[in-house]
C-alpha cells in the first residue's frame, strides 16, 4: 500500500500547484498561453503521479494488478489524452515551440 499512498501524496501536491495557478488573473482566460501551459504541465505531472502509483501497486502487491492496476492504467490513458490535447493546443493555437522563418 505504500505505492498507493505515495501516488496519492504526489497527486495532492500536483493538485495544489494547479490550484495556485487558478489564482492568476489570467487563469480563466483560455486564450492566454500561460493558462494553457499550466494546464498542460499539471496534466503531465498528474500523469507522472498516476504512473508512479501504478508502478508502486505492481511492485508491492502483484495480486492487485487486475483491480487497482487496471483502474490506474485506464486513468493514465485518459490523462495521456488530456495532456496530449492541451499540448496540441500549445503548439497549434499558441505557436509554442514553432519556428517561423522570415521568408514566409
PyMOL CGO cylinders between C-alpha atoms (Angstrom):
from pymol import cmd
from pymol.cgo import CYLINDER

trace = [
    CYLINDER, 0.00, 0.00, 0.00, 2.98, 2.34, 0.23, 0.3, 1, 1, 1, 1, 1, 1,
    CYLINDER, 2.98, 2.34, 0.23, 2.92, 2.86, -3.55, 0.3, 1, 1, 1, 1, 1, 1,
    CYLINDER, 2.92, 2.86, -3.55, -0.71, 3.94, -3.45, 0.3, 1, 1, 1, 1, 1, 1,
    CYLINDER, -0.71, 3.94, -3.45, -0.13, 6.40, -0.61, 0.3, 1, 1, 1, 1, 1, 1,
    CYLINDER, -0.13, 6.40, -0.61, 2.94, 7.81, -2.38, 0.3, 1, 1, 1, 1, 1, 1,
    CYLINDER, 2.94, 7.81, -2.38, 0.88, 8.32, -5.53, 0.3, 1, 1, 1, 1, 1, 1,
    CYLINDER, 0.88, 8.32, -5.53, -1.88, 9.97, -3.52, 0.3, 1, 1, 1, 1, 1, 1,
    CYLINDER, -1.88, 9.97, -3.52, 0.59, 12.36, -1.89, 0.3, 1, 1, 1, 1, 1, 1,
    CYLINDER, 0.59, 12.36, -1.89, 2.10, 13.21, -5.27, 0.3, 1, 1, 1, 1, 1, 1,
    CYLINDER, 2.10, 13.21, -5.27, -1.36, 13.76, -6.77, 0.3, 1, 1, 1, 1, 1, 1,
    CYLINDER, -1.36, 13.76, -6.77, -2.29, 16.12, -3.93, 0.3, 1, 1, 1, 1, 1, 1,
    CYLINDER, -2.29, 16.12, -3.93, 0.86, 18.15, -4.39, 0.3, 1, 1, 1, 1, 1, 1,
    CYLINDER, 0.86, 18.15, -4.39, 0.19, 18.45, -8.13, 0.3, 1, 1, 1, 1, 1, 1,
    CYLINDER, 0.19, 18.45, -8.13, -3.40, 19.47, -7.41, 0.3, 1, 1, 1, 1, 1, 1,
    CYLINDER, -3.40, 19.47, -7.41, -2.16, 22.17, -5.03, 0.3, 1, 1, 1, 1, 1, 1,
    CYLINDER, -2.16, 22.17, -5.03, 0.15, 23.51, -7.71, 0.3, 1, 1, 1, 1, 1, 1,
    CYLINDER, 0.15, 23.51, -7.71, -2.77, 23.63, -10.12, 0.3, 1, 1, 1, 1, 1, 1,
    CYLINDER, -2.77, 23.63, -10.12, -4.90, 25.38, -7.51, 0.3, 1, 1, 1, 1, 1, 1,
    CYLINDER, -4.90, 25.38, -7.51, -2.26, 28.05, -7.08, 0.3, 1, 1, 1, 1, 1, 1,
    CYLINDER, -2.26, 28.05, -7.08, -2.33, 28.57, -10.84, 0.3, 1, 1, 1, 1, 1, 1,
    CYLINDER, -2.33, 28.57, -10.84, -6.05, 29.35, -10.72, 0.3, 1, 1, 1, 1, 1, 1,
    CYLINDER, -6.05, 29.35, -10.72, -5.33, 32.43, -8.61, 0.3, 1, 1, 1, 1, 1, 1,
    CYLINDER, -5.33, 32.43, -8.61, -3.62, 34.12, -11.54, 0.3, 1, 1, 1, 1, 1, 1,
    CYLINDER, -3.62, 34.12, -11.54, -5.73, 36.93, -13.07, 0.3, 1, 1, 1, 1, 1, 1,
    CYLINDER, -5.73, 36.93, -13.07, -5.49, 35.28, -16.50, 0.3, 1, 1, 1, 1, 1, 1,
    CYLINDER, -5.49, 35.28, -16.50, -6.35, 31.80, -15.23, 0.3, 1, 1, 1, 1, 1, 1,
    CYLINDER, -6.35, 31.80, -15.23, -9.90, 31.69, -16.55, 0.3, 1, 1, 1, 1, 1, 1,
    CYLINDER, -9.90, 31.69, -16.55, -8.93, 33.15, -19.94, 0.3, 1, 1, 1, 1, 1, 1,
    CYLINDER, -8.93, 33.15, -19.94, -8.35, 30.08, -22.12, 0.3, 1, 1, 1, 1, 1, 1,
    CYLINDER, -8.35, 30.08, -22.12, -6.74, 32.15, -24.87, 0.3, 1, 1, 1, 1, 1, 1,
    CYLINDER, -6.74, 32.15, -24.87, -3.83, 33.16, -22.64, 0.3, 1, 1, 1, 1, 1, 1,
    CYLINDER, -3.83, 33.16, -22.64, -0.74, 30.99, -23.36, 0.3, 1, 1, 1, 1, 1, 1,
    CYLINDER, -0.74, 30.99, -23.36, 0.29, 30.85, -19.70, 0.3, 1, 1, 1, 1, 1, 1,
    CYLINDER, 0.29, 30.85, -19.70, -3.00, 29.21, -18.77, 0.3, 1, 1, 1, 1, 1, 1,
    CYLINDER, -3.00, 29.21, -18.77, -2.66, 26.60, -21.49, 0.3, 1, 1, 1, 1, 1, 1,
    CYLINDER, -2.66, 26.60, -21.49, 0.92, 25.94, -20.43, 0.3, 1, 1, 1, 1, 1, 1,
    CYLINDER, 0.92, 25.94, -20.43, 0.00, 25.47, -16.78, 0.3, 1, 1, 1, 1, 1, 1,
    CYLINDER, 0.00, 25.47, -16.78, -2.87, 23.13, -17.64, 0.3, 1, 1, 1, 1, 1, 1,
    CYLINDER, -2.87, 23.13, -17.64, -0.64, 21.01, -19.86, 0.3, 1, 1, 1, 1, 1, 1,
    CYLINDER, -0.64, 21.01, -19.86, 2.03, 20.92, -17.16, 0.3, 1, 1, 1, 1, 1, 1,
    CYLINDER, 2.03, 20.92, -17.16, -0.44, 19.96, -14.43, 0.3, 1, 1, 1, 1, 1, 1,
    CYLINDER, -0.44, 19.96, -14.43, -1.91, 17.24, -16.64, 0.3, 1, 1, 1, 1, 1, 1,
    CYLINDER, -1.91, 17.24, -16.64, 1.57, 15.88, -17.40, 0.3, 1, 1, 1, 1, 1, 1,
    CYLINDER, 1.57, 15.88, -17.40, 2.63, 15.89, -13.74, 0.3, 1, 1, 1, 1, 1, 1,
    CYLINDER, 2.63, 15.89, -13.74, -0.62, 14.21, -12.72, 0.3, 1, 1, 1, 1, 1, 1,
    CYLINDER, -0.62, 14.21, -12.72, 0.11, 11.57, -15.34, 0.3, 1, 1, 1, 1, 1, 1,
    CYLINDER, 0.11, 11.57, -15.34, 3.56, 11.03, -13.80, 0.3, 1, 1, 1, 1, 1, 1,
    CYLINDER, 3.56, 11.03, -13.80, 1.96, 10.68, -10.35, 0.3, 1, 1, 1, 1, 1, 1,
    CYLINDER, 1.96, 10.68, -10.35, -0.56, 8.14, -11.66, 0.3, 1, 1, 1, 1, 1, 1,
    CYLINDER, -0.56, 8.14, -11.66, 2.21, 6.18, -13.37, 0.3, 1, 1, 1, 1, 1, 1,
    CYLINDER, 2.21, 6.18, -13.37, 4.20, 6.17, -10.11, 0.3, 1, 1, 1, 1, 1, 1,
    CYLINDER, 4.20, 6.17, -10.11, 1.19, 4.92, -8.15, 0.3, 1, 1, 1, 1, 1, 1,
    CYLINDER, 1.19, 4.92, -8.15, 0.59, 2.26, -10.79, 0.3, 1, 1, 1, 1, 1, 1,
    CYLINDER, 0.59, 2.26, -10.79, 4.19, 1.12, -10.62, 0.3, 1, 1, 1, 1, 1, 1,
    CYLINDER, 4.19, 1.12, -10.62, 4.05, 1.08, -6.82, 0.3, 1, 1, 1, 1, 1, 1,
    CYLINDER, 4.05, 1.08, -6.82, 0.92, -1.10, -6.82, 0.3, 1, 1, 1, 1, 1, 1,
    CYLINDER, 0.92, -1.10, -6.82, 2.54, -3.54, -9.23, 0.3, 1, 1, 1, 1, 1, 1,
    CYLINDER, 2.54, -3.54, -9.23, 5.77, -3.62, -7.26, 0.3, 1, 1, 1, 1, 1, 1,
    CYLINDER, 5.77, -3.62, -7.26, 4.30, -4.07, -3.77, 0.3, 1, 1, 1, 1, 1, 1,
    CYLINDER, 4.30, -4.07, -3.77, 1.34, -6.36, -4.42, 0.3, 1, 1, 1, 1, 1, 1,
    CYLINDER, 1.34, -6.36, -4.42, 1.29, -8.11, -7.83, 0.3, 1, 1, 1, 1, 1, 1,
    CYLINDER, 1.29, -8.11, -7.83, -2.03, -9.73, -6.91, 0.3, 1, 1, 1, 1, 1, 1,
    CYLINDER, -2.03, -9.73, -6.91, -3.79, -6.36, -7.05, 0.3, 1, 1, 1, 1, 1, 1,
    CYLINDER, -3.79, -6.36, -7.05, -2.77, -5.66, -10.64, 0.3, 1, 1, 1, 1, 1, 1,
    CYLINDER, -2.77, -5.66, -10.64, -6.10, -6.83, -12.02, 0.3, 1, 1, 1, 1, 1, 1,
    CYLINDER, -6.10, -6.83, -12.02, -8.15, -4.45, -9.89, 0.3, 1, 1, 1, 1, 1, 1,
    CYLINDER, -8.15, -4.45, -9.89, -6.08, -1.42, -8.90, 0.3, 1, 1, 1, 1, 1, 1,
    CYLINDER, -6.08, -1.42, -8.90, -3.52, -1.69, -11.68, 0.3, 1, 1, 1, 1, 1, 1,
    CYLINDER, -3.52, -1.69, -11.68, -6.21, -1.88, -14.36, 0.3, 1, 1, 1, 1, 1, 1,
    CYLINDER, -6.21, -1.88, -14.36, -8.05, 1.12, -12.93, 0.3, 1, 1, 1, 1, 1, 1,
    CYLINDER, -8.05, 1.12, -12.93, -4.84, 3.16, -12.69, 0.3, 1, 1, 1, 1, 1, 1,
    CYLINDER, -4.84, 3.16, -12.69, -3.91, 2.19, -16.25, 0.3, 1, 1, 1, 1, 1, 1,
    CYLINDER, -3.91, 2.19, -16.25, -7.31, 3.33, -17.50, 0.3, 1, 1, 1, 1, 1, 1,
    CYLINDER, -7.31, 3.33, -17.50, -6.95, 6.60, -15.62, 0.3, 1, 1, 1, 1, 1, 1,
    CYLINDER, -6.95, 6.60, -15.62, -3.44, 7.04, -17.05, 0.3, 1, 1, 1, 1, 1, 1,
    CYLINDER, -3.44, 7.04, -17.05, -4.76, 6.55, -20.58, 0.3, 1, 1, 1, 1, 1, 1,
    CYLINDER, -4.76, 6.55, -20.58, -7.38, 9.25, -20.01, 0.3, 1, 1, 1, 1, 1, 1,
    CYLINDER, -7.38, 9.25, -20.01, -4.76, 11.61, -18.59, 0.3, 1, 1, 1, 1, 1, 1,
    CYLINDER, -4.76, 11.61, -18.59, -2.49, 10.90, -21.57, 0.3, 1, 1, 1, 1, 1, 1,
    CYLINDER, -2.49, 10.90, -21.57, -5.24, 12.06, -23.90, 0.3, 1, 1, 1, 1, 1, 1,
    CYLINDER, -5.24, 12.06, -23.90, -5.93, 15.11, -21.73, 0.3, 1, 1, 1, 1, 1, 1,
    CYLINDER, -5.93, 15.11, -21.73, -2.24, 16.10, -21.59, 0.3, 1, 1, 1, 1, 1, 1,
    CYLINDER, -2.24, 16.10, -21.59, -1.87, 15.49, -25.33, 0.3, 1, 1, 1, 1, 1, 1,
    CYLINDER, -1.87, 15.49, -25.33, -4.90, 17.65, -26.06, 0.3, 1, 1, 1, 1, 1, 1,
    CYLINDER, -4.90, 17.65, -26.06, -3.52, 20.57, -24.07, 0.3, 1, 1, 1, 1, 1, 1,
    CYLINDER, -3.52, 20.57, -24.07, -0.03, 20.07, -25.53, 0.3, 1, 1, 1, 1, 1, 1,
    CYLINDER, -0.03, 20.07, -25.53, -1.53, 20.21, -29.01, 0.3, 1, 1, 1, 1, 1, 1,
    CYLINDER, -1.53, 20.21, -29.01, -3.33, 23.43, -28.11, 0.3, 1, 1, 1, 1, 1, 1,
    CYLINDER, -3.33, 23.43, -28.11, 0.01, 24.91, -27.08, 0.3, 1, 1, 1, 1, 1, 1,
    CYLINDER, 0.01, 24.91, -27.08, 1.58, 24.08, -30.42, 0.3, 1, 1, 1, 1, 1, 1,
    CYLINDER, 1.58, 24.08, -30.42, -1.28, 24.69, -32.83, 0.3, 1, 1, 1, 1, 1, 1,
    CYLINDER, -1.28, 24.69, -32.83, -3.21, 27.51, -31.12, 0.3, 1, 1, 1, 1, 1, 1,
    CYLINDER, -3.21, 27.51, -31.12, -0.42, 29.42, -29.35, 0.3, 1, 1, 1, 1, 1, 1,
    CYLINDER, -0.42, 29.42, -29.35, 2.58, 28.52, -31.51, 0.3, 1, 1, 1, 1, 1, 1,
    CYLINDER, 2.58, 28.52, -31.51, 4.73, 27.37, -28.59, 0.3, 1, 1, 1, 1, 1, 1,
    CYLINDER, 4.73, 27.37, -28.59, 7.89, 25.74, -29.97, 0.3, 1, 1, 1, 1, 1, 1,
    CYLINDER, 7.89, 25.74, -29.97, 7.12, 26.72, -33.56, 0.3, 1, 1, 1, 1, 1, 1,
    CYLINDER, 7.12, 26.72, -33.56, 9.92, 28.33, -35.53, 0.3, 1, 1, 1, 1, 1, 1,
    CYLINDER, 9.92, 28.33, -35.53, 8.62, 30.73, -38.15, 0.3, 1, 1, 1, 1, 1, 1,
    CYLINDER, 8.62, 30.73, -38.15, 11.08, 31.69, -40.86, 0.3, 1, 1, 1, 1, 1, 1,
    CYLINDER, 11.08, 31.69, -40.86, 11.34, 35.26, -42.08, 0.3, 1, 1, 1, 1, 1, 1,
    CYLINDER, 11.34, 35.26, -42.08, 10.93, 34.14, -45.71, 0.3, 1, 1, 1, 1, 1, 1,
    CYLINDER, 10.93, 34.14, -45.71, 7.24, 33.39, -45.25, 0.3, 1, 1, 1, 1, 1, 1,
]
cmd.load_cgo(trace, "trace")
